Each structure stands twice: as C-alpha cells, then as structure tokens.
Amino acid sequence: MDLKEIQNLIKFVAKSGASEVKLEMDDIKITIKTGSEDSKETTIVQQIPVAGTVTSQQPVAPAQTTPVATTPAATGTEEQSATEDDSKYITIKSPIIGTFYRKPSPDKPTFVEVGDSIKEGDVLCIIEAMKLFNEIESEVSGKIVKVLVDDSSPVEFDQPLYLVDPS
C-alpha cells in the first residue's frame, strides 16, 4: 500500500464520520482515529515485521482535499482536436476509490443521463467503497455532455466520471 492509497483512505474515513478504523493486511496495519472537530486526525501506519525486521511506526499527516471538478488539459496531438472541443467542459472526477453505480438500485432509473441539466448538490452517481455507498453530488451546474464510466465499473481516485457543459 503506497502513500497515495493511505491518503485516500484517510480522506474516505474523514468523510464517513467514523471515529476509528483499523485495517490490517499481510504486511501493514493502519489505524485511523478521528475525534471532535477541535482535535486533529491521527493515523498510524505500522509495518509488520517479516523474518526479524524492525517494526516502524510512522504518523501520516491528514491529506488536503482537492476540488472534484477541474477542466481537462490537452493530452496528445491526435486527441488535441477532441480535447479542444472538450476544453469548454468541466470534468467531474471521482473523489474516492470504489465501484461506480449510475443508479440507486438495479430496478431504479439512472441518476443522470446525457443531456440532463444538473445543479449544485444533485446526486450524479453512487460509489461503493468498503461496503459503504457514497452519493456523489455535483459541485457545478450545467448539462451532462458525456458519461465517461460504465455502470458497475471500478473507479480510481480522481478518475473522470462525467463531462459537464457549464453554459
């Protein structure tokens, strides 16, 4: 587990409202404790010794939150013309790692479709992470231009989910 994954886990726990989370894997133990708003978040990462190696404890600082909606940049010459068209759009990205769902349950309609108008606070999708279903709300107003992820697909932190035309 690398530092970025640990930081994402810290963000997830902070948003979930849990007071303490312990994660134990083959070679690492992580304990994340959150207290009142006045106290700081504490994270302890502990390497489990393998064949006589020394155990190390290392506090990890809470990660700074980043805005979810950003504009895409040009990626290459072949994609440049498509990206120039997309540059006027806002990309809504995944705030967490998990499984992306476009609908609240299999028998319900999708939250948003291409062409739908959205406003700040509208639920766009659900991302399931560690058996918790997190509603992802829009931070921008506009019109859905493109859905970039298939339903029931795994998503990474900061992966683009939707393109939104803010005009």
C-alpha positions as CSV (number, residue, x, y, z in Angstrom):
1,M,0.0,0.0,0.0
2,D,1.6,3.3,-1.0
3,L,1.3,6.8,0.5
4,K,-1.4,7.9,-2.1
5,E,-3.6,5.0,-1.2
6,I,-3.2,5.7,2.5
7,Q,-4.1,9.4,1.9
8,N,-7.2,8.3,0.0
9,L,-8.2,6.1,2.9
10,I,-7.7,9.0,5.3
11,K,-10.0,11.2,3.2
12,F,-12.6,8.4,3.0
13,V,-12.6,7.8,6.7
14,A,-12.8,11.6,7.5
15,K,-15.8,11.9,5.2
16,S,-17.5,8.8,6.5
17,G,-17.8,10.1,10.1
18,A,-16.3,7.0,11.7
19,S,-14.4,7.7,14.9
20,E,-11.8,4.9,14.4
21,V,-10.9,2.5,11.6
22,K,-8.4,-0.3,11.8
23,L,-7.1,-2.0,8.6
24,E,-4.8,-5.0,8.8
25,M,-3.3,-6.6,5.7
26,D,-0.5,-9.1,5.1
27,D,2.4,-6.6,5.7
28,I,0.8,-3.5,7.1
29,K,-1.5,-2.3,9.9
30,I,-3.3,1.1,9.7
31,T,-5.3,2.7,12.5
32,I,-7.1,6.0,11.7
33,K,-8.7,7.8,14.6
34,T,-10.8,10.9,14.2
35,G,-12.0,13.0,17.2
36,S,-14.0,16.1,17.6
37,E,-13.6,19.0,15.1
38,D,-11.1,20.7,17.5
39,S,-8.8,17.7,17.6
40,K,-6.5,16.6,14.8
41,E,-6.9,13.3,12.9
42,T,-4.3,10.6,13.9
43,T,-3.1,8.0,11.5
44,I,-0.6,5.3,12.5
45,V,1.0,3.1,9.8
46,Q,2.8,0.1,11.1
47,Q,4.9,-2.3,9.0
48,I,4.5,-5.8,10.3
49,P,8.0,-7.4,10.7
50,V,8.9,-10.1,8.2
51,A,11.5,-12.6,9.4
52,G,13.1,-10.4,12.1
53,T,12.9,-7.0,10.6
54,V,12.3,-4.0,12.8
55,T,8.7,-2.6,13.1
56,S,8.3,1.1,12.3
57,Q,5.5,3.4,13.2
58,Q,5.1,6.5,11.1
59,P,2.4,9.2,11.6
60,V,0.9,10.4,8.3
61,A,-0.4,13.9,8.1
62,P,-4.0,14.4,7.0
63,A,-4.3,14.9,3.3
64,Q,-5.5,18.2,1.9
65,T,-8.8,17.9,-0.1
66,T,-8.8,18.8,-3.7
67,P,-11.7,20.1,-5.8
68,V,-13.6,17.4,-7.6
69,A,-14.4,19.5,-10.8
70,T,-11.5,20.5,-13.0
71,T,-11.0,21.2,-16.6
72,P,-9.1,18.7,-18.8
73,A,-5.8,19.5,-20.5
74,A,-4.7,18.5,-24.0
75,T,-3.1,15.1,-23.9
76,G,-1.7,14.5,-27.4
77,T,-1.6,15.7,-31.0
78,E,-4.1,13.0,-32.2
79,E,-6.5,13.8,-29.4
80,Q,-5.9,17.5,-29.5
81,S,-8.9,18.4,-31.7
82,A,-11.2,16.3,-29.5
83,T,-9.7,17.8,-26.4
84,E,-10.0,21.4,-27.7
85,D,-13.8,20.7,-28.1
86,D,-13.8,19.2,-24.5
87,S,-11.8,22.1,-23.0
88,K,-15.0,24.2,-22.6
89,Y,-16.5,21.4,-20.4
90,I,-15.9,20.7,-16.7
91,T,-14.7,17.2,-15.8
92,I,-16.4,15.7,-12.7
93,K,-13.9,13.3,-11.1
94,S,-14.2,10.5,-8.6
95,P,-13.4,11.7,-5.0
96,I,-12.7,8.1,-3.8
97,I,-11.7,4.6,-5.0
98,G,-14.6,2.2,-5.4
99,T,-17.3,0.8,-7.6
100,F,-19.3,3.3,-9.8
101,Y,-23.1,2.9,-10.0
102,R,-25.3,5.1,-12.2
103,K,-28.5,4.1,-10.3
104,P,-29.5,3.8,-6.7
105,S,-30.6,0.2,-7.2
106,P,-30.9,-2.2,-10.2
107,D,-34.7,-1.6,-10.6
108,K,-34.5,2.2,-10.4
109,P,-33.7,4.7,-13.2
110,T,-30.2,6.3,-13.5
111,F,-29.4,9.4,-11.6
112,V,-28.5,11.4,-14.7
113,E,-28.4,10.8,-18.5
114,V,-26.5,12.6,-21.3
115,G,-28.5,15.8,-21.9
116,D,-29.8,16.2,-18.4
117,S,-29.5,19.6,-16.7
118,I,-27.9,19.4,-13.3
119,K,-27.3,21.9,-10.5
120,E,-25.0,22.0,-7.5
121,G,-26.0,19.3,-4.9
122,D,-27.7,17.0,-7.4
123,V,-26.7,13.3,-6.9
124,L,-24.9,12.1,-10.0
125,C,-23.9,8.6,-9.0
126,I,-23.0,6.3,-6.1
127,I,-19.5,5.0,-5.4
128,E,-19.3,1.9,-3.2
129,A,-16.2,1.7,-1.1
130,M,-15.7,-0.8,1.7
131,K,-19.4,-1.7,1.8
132,L,-20.4,1.9,2.1
133,F,-22.5,3.6,-0.6
134,N,-21.4,7.2,-1.1
135,E,-23.7,9.5,-3.1
136,I,-21.5,11.8,-5.3
137,E,-23.1,15.2,-5.6
138,S,-22.4,17.7,-8.3
139,E,-20.3,20.7,-7.4
140,V,-21.2,22.5,-10.6
141,S,-24.4,23.4,-12.5
142,G,-24.8,22.6,-16.2
143,K,-25.7,19.9,-18.7
144,I,-24.3,16.4,-18.8
145,V,-22.4,16.0,-22.1
146,K,-20.8,12.6,-21.6
147,V,-20.7,9.7,-19.2
148,L,-17.1,8.5,-19.1
149,V,-17.5,5.3,-16.9
150,D,-19.6,2.2,-17.4
151,D,-22.1,1.2,-14.7
152,S,-20.8,-1.2,-12.1
153,S,-17.2,-0.4,-13.1
154,P,-14.3,0.1,-10.6
155,V,-13.0,3.7,-10.4
156,E,-9.8,5.2,-9.1
157,F,-9.4,8.4,-7.1
158,D,-9.5,11.4,-9.4
159,Q,-10.8,9.4,-12.4
160,P,-13.0,11.4,-14.7
161,L,-16.7,10.4,-14.4
162,Y,-18.7,13.0,-16.4
163,L,-18.2,15.9,-18.7
164,V,-20.5,18.9,-17.9
165,D,-21.2,21.9,-20.1
166,P,-21.4,24.8,-17.6
167,S,-23.1,27.2,-20.0
